């Protein structure tokens, strides 16, 4: 695989431990995400990057159940884990996604990947593309970052600050003199929506929306979710007061 999503996952989430294996429909939060990533036409594969810790063994078993690759790496230096995974699988283009996004949109990701590939043929003109860290116009929970292996390798070798090692990409998007950056933006600003599992309030929202929209034949779309929230605006109020815990609030999650 030359282009793959590396999904970071761990059991020891500080706000909601074990959240990525919470049951959701006939699978788990992580399973819902993987099902959506498998709808992508541009991804060559999915790799779940898991810490080398006994408490994360359930994630290894879940990766096997879901039929995706699993890579074990450094528990705290997530940049190291990403770089080691990308190196082992020979990736050229890496997509960074966190595991607590069960409503992720594969069609948005495909738009990003098509644009990224076109811009870098025949020569690289974009090192890093994002729909969240430079200018957020998509809901939290649809976050994706796309970057070249060369950009990841340079970051791995140069980034020194704890935040840069724990969150993988801050060194890229805070150094526009070192990297060629690209912002993927939606026509409509949907940044006020929050579709991630980070707190108990988030979980209640996610679970209720899934109850209302789930269907056995295919995952529901972003358009269907937006239509539901327009009909029942009180749903969005279930987690509207949740704030981000990260020092850099531009990205939805940290070492999840």
Secondary structure, DSSP 8 states (H G I E B T S, - for coil): --EEEEEEE-S--SSSTTGGGSEETTEEHHHHHHHHHTT-SS--EEEEEEESSGGGHHHHHHHHHHT-EEEEE-SS-HHHHHHHHHHHTT-SEEEEEETT-TT--HHHHHHHHHHHHHHTSSS---SEEESSSSS--S-BTS--EEEEHHHHHHHHHH--SHHHHHSSSHHHHT-TTTS-EEE---SS--TT-B---SSHHHHHHHHHHHHHH--SSS---HHHHHHHHHH-GGGGGGSTT----SSSTTSS-S--
